[in-house]
Amino acid sequence: MTCSRAVLITGVSSLSGLSSGTGRALALRLHRQGWPVYASGRSLEGLKDLEQEGIATLRVDVSDEKSMAAAVERITAEHGAVGVLINNAAYSLNGTIEQTPMDEVRRQFETNVFGLSRMTQLVLPGMRAQGAGRIVIMSSIFGLFATPGRGYYEATKHALEAIGDSLRLEVRRFGIKVVVIEPSPILGAFVPTTVGDLGLAPGSTDNDPYGDFWERFVAWHGAYREVERPKGRGRLSLRSGDVAALVEKAITVPRPRIRYRLGIPVRLLRPQRVIFGERAWEKFVRTFFPTP
């Protein structure tokens, strides 16, 4: 049986109708390298430029079972199976642990964790039948530690680290390889320009007990807004193309790493926490990141 090389990428477009930077870069790079790519997202409008490049596009909402199943069925009909699944769909929920409504927390996990889990379940039978496959889980530097104001988003990335480890051990015997990608901050990704951009719960900033934290939060992220000529912390950030190149390597090499850590920050912070110890590490987080 010939193994499928078909690549399904989730989260290439968002509800806003825009293609995401990393998802778009991935789709274009892999397509130009000869992979049969299926770029999926909530909005087909946001995928038109990729369709014009000759890339197959699919409307997939990872919180909608029918759309996910339909995508896998189409690829299976055309290629025998999904050969590579790149779990890229995610968004960043801003808000303190106290003030974020639980419906928003559930929606965050529905997209970032449950949708990824269900899509993975759907592609596994086909991969197992052909005795091969690659599953890429897009985690983050924030899958390693957490900061104020984005705890629920960071919790989803911590969850993906555990899912990746468990899944890798479960499917290894079937010839399926699982890779976790941990990029440092990416320029232009989830970067607010005003407090209004944060999408905070209505009324949460009225008489806010957390004071001017959100103003500092937005100002701090400004270092990652300047895509062309980043300054300060932004100079250590990644571009979407850097992540795309790494993912291509992860799905191409015969024996991929368990984790790929991309960028100086993510490679430094993990050993730094061990060396510092928990108290000193927390002091570092309070000093480096905005806190209430």
C-alpha positions in Angstrom: 0.0 0.0 0.0 1.3 3.4 -1.0 1.5 5.8 1.9 -0.4 9.1 1.6 1.6 12.3 1.6 -1.6 14.5 1.8 -1.2 17.2 4.4 -4.1 18.6 6.3 -3.5 21.9 8.1 -6.1 23.2 10.5 -6.6 26.9 11.5 -5.3 28.5 8.3 -8.1 31.0 8.4 -10.0 32.5 11.3 -13.5 33.7 12.0 -12.4 37.2 11.0 -11.9 35.9 7.4 -8.1 36.4 7.5 -5.5 33.7 6.9 -3.3 33.2 9.9 0.4 33.9 9.5 1.8 30.5 10.5 -0.9 28.5 8.8 -0.6 30.4 5.5 3.2 30.2 5.5 3.0 26.4 6.2 0.5 25.8 3.4 2.5 27.8 0.8 5.8 26.3 1.7 4.7 22.7 1.7 2.7 23.3 -1.6 5.7 24.7 -3.3 7.8 21.7 -2.1 5.4 19.4 -3.9 3.2 18.2 -1.0 -0.5 17.8 -1.7 -1.8 20.4 0.8 -5.3 20.9 2.2 -5.5 24.2 3.9 -8.5 24.4 6.2 -10.2 27.1 8.3 -13.4 28.6 9.5 -13.6 31.0 6.6 -13.1 30.0 3.0 -13.0 33.7 2.1 -9.7 33.9 4.0 -8.3 31.0 2.0 -8.9 32.4 -1.5 -5.3 33.5 -2.0 -4.2 30.0 -1.3 -6.8 28.5 -3.6 -5.4 30.7 -6.4 -2.0 29.2 -5.7 -3.4 25.8 -6.5 -3.9 24.7 -2.9 -7.0 22.7 -2.0 -9.0 24.6 0.6 -11.6 23.2 3.1 -14.0 24.9 5.5 -13.2 23.2 8.8 -14.3 24.5 12.2 -12.6 22.3 14.8 -15.5 22.8 17.1 -17.8 21.3 14.5 -17.7 17.5 14.2 -19.3 17.3 10.8 -16.9 19.7 9.1 -13.9 17.8 10.5 -15.3 14.4 9.4 -16.1 15.7 5.9 -12.5 17.0 5.5 -11.0 13.7 6.5 -13.5 11.8 4.2 -12.6 13.9 1.2 -8.8 13.5 1.7 -9.2 9.8 2.3 -11.2 9.5 -0.9 -8.6 11.3 -2.9 -5.4 10.0 -1.3 -6.3 6.9 0.7 -5.7 8.6 4.1 -4.5 11.8 5.7 -0.7 11.4 5.6 0.2 14.4 7.7 -2.0 16.3 10.2 -0.7 19.7 11.3 -2.8 20.8 14.3 -2.5 24.5 13.9 -5.9 25.8 14.9 -5.8 27.9 18.0 -6.6 31.3 19.4 -5.4 33.2 22.5 -7.9 34.0 25.2 -7.0 37.0 27.3 -8.3 37.5 30.8 -7.5 36.9 34.5 -8.4 33.6 36.1 -11.0 35.4 38.3 -12.7 37.5 35.7 -12.9 35.2 32.6 -16.4 33.8 32.1 -16.5 30.0 32.2 -18.3 29.9 28.8 -15.2 31.6 27.3 -12.9 29.2 29.1 -14.8 26.2 27.6 -14.7 27.8 24.1 -10.9 28.2 24.5 -10.5 24.5 25.4 -13.0 23.5 22.7 -10.8 25.0 20.0 -7.3 24.6 21.3 -7.6 21.1 22.9 -10.8 19.3 22.2 -10.9 20.1 18.5 -7.3 19.0 18.1 -8.0 15.8 19.9 -11.1 15.0 17.8 -9.3 15.8 14.5 -6.5 13.5 15.6 -8.9 10.7 16.4 -10.5 11.1 12.9 -7.2 10.7 11.0 -5.7 7.9 13.0 -7.6 4.9 11.6 -6.4 5.8 8.1 -2.8 6.3 9.2 -2.9 3.1 11.1 -4.2 1.2 8.1 -1.4 2.4 5.9 1.2 1.8 8.6 2.5 5.4 8.6 1.6 9.0 9.3 2.8 12.2 11.0 0.9 14.3 13.5 2.3 17.7 14.4 1.0 19.5 17.5 1.6 23.2 17.6 2.4 24.0 21.2 4.2 27.2 22.3 6.8 28.6 24.6 3.8 29.1 26.9 3.3 25.4 27.1 6.3 25.4 29.4 5.2 28.1 31.9 2.5 30.6 32.6 2.1 34.3 33.0 -0.7 36.7 34.3 -3.5 37.6 32.0 -3.4 34.6 29.7 -3.6 31.6 32.0 -6.4 29.7 30.3 -4.7 29.9 26.9 -1.4 28.8 28.4 -3.3 25.9 30.1 -4.4 24.7 26.7 -0.8 24.6 25.5 0.3 22.7 28.7 -2.5 20.2 27.9 -1.1 19.7 24.4 2.3 18.8 25.8 0.7 16.0 27.7 -1.5 14.8 24.8 1.6 14.8 22.5 3.6 12.6 24.9 0.8 10.2 25.5 -0.2 9.9 21.9 3.3 9.4 20.7 3.7 6.3 22.9 0.3 5.0 22.0 0.7 5.1 18.2 4.5 4.4 17.8 3.9 0.7 17.1 1.7 1.6 14.1 4.4 3.6 12.3 2.9 6.9 13.2 5.2 9.7 14.5 4.0 12.5 16.7 6.0 15.8 17.0 5.4 18.7 19.3 6.5 22.2 18.1 7.4 24.8 20.7 8.1 28.1 19.0 9.3 31.2 20.8 7.0 34.3 20.3 6.1 34.9 16.7 6.0 38.4 15.4 2.5 39.6 14.6 0.8 36.7 16.3 -2.0 37.4 18.8 -0.6 41.0 19.3 -3.1 43.6 20.7 -2.7 47.3 19.9 -5.3 48.5 22.5 -7.0 47.1 25.5 -10.1 46.9 23.3 -8.4 44.4 21.1 -8.0 42.0 24.0 -11.6 40.8 23.8 -12.1 41.0 27.6 -15.4 40.1 29.1 -17.9 43.0 29.1 -17.6 45.0 32.3 -14.4 43.2 33.4 -12.4 46.5 33.2 -15.0 48.6 35.0 -13.7 49.4 38.5 -11.1 46.7 37.7 -9.4 45.4 40.8 -6.4 44.6 38.6 -5.8 48.3 38.0 -3.8 49.3 35.0 -2.5 45.8 34.4 -4.1 45.6 30.9 -2.5 48.8 29.7 0.9 47.4 30.7 -0.1 44.1 29.1 -0.7 45.8 25.7 2.4 48.0 26.0 4.6 44.9 26.8 3.3 43.1 23.7 4.2 46.1 21.5 7.7 44.6 21.1 6.1 41.8 19.0 4.0 44.1 16.8 6.7 45.5 14.6 7.2 42.8 12.0 9.6 44.6 9.7 12.1 46.2 12.2 11.5 44.6 15.6 13.2 46.2 18.6 14.1 45.1 22.1 12.6 41.7 22.9 11.1 41.5 19.4 14.5 40.9 17.9 14.5 37.5 19.4 11.1 36.6 18.0 10.3 34.4 15.1 8.7 34.9 11.8 6.0 32.6 10.4 8.4 31.4 7.7 10.8 30.2 10.4 8.1 28.0 11.9 7.0 26.7 8.5 10.6 25.6 7.6 10.9 23.7 10.9 7.5 21.9 10.4 8.6 20.9 7.0 11.7 19.4 8.5 9.7 17.6 11.2 7.5 15.9 8.6 10.3 15.0 6.2 13.2 13.6 8.2 13.0 9.8 8.8 13.4 10.1 12.6 12.0 13.4 13.8 12.7 14.8 17.3 10.1 14.4 20.0 10.1 18.2 20.4 11.4 21.0 18.3 12.1 24.2 20.3 12.5 27.1 17.9 14.2 30.4 18.9 16.5 31.5 21.7 13.8 32.3 24.3 12.3 28.8 24.4 15.6 27.1 24.4 16.9 29.2 27.3 13.9 29.4 29.6 13.4 25.6 30.2 16.9 25.0 31.7 16.8 28.5 33.3 13.8 27.5 35.4 15.5 24.3 36.7 18.7 26.3 37.6 16.8 29.1 39.3 14.4 27.0 41.4 10.8 27.9 41.7 11.0 31.0 43.9 13.7 32.7 41.8 11.9 31.6 38.6 8.6 33.3 39.8 10.6 36.4 40.7 11.9 36.4 37.1 8.4 36.1 35.7 7.2 39.0 37.9 10.1 41.1 36.8 10.1 40.3 33.1 6.4 40.0 32.3 3.6 42.6 33.2 1.9 41.7 36.4 -1.1 43.2 38.3 
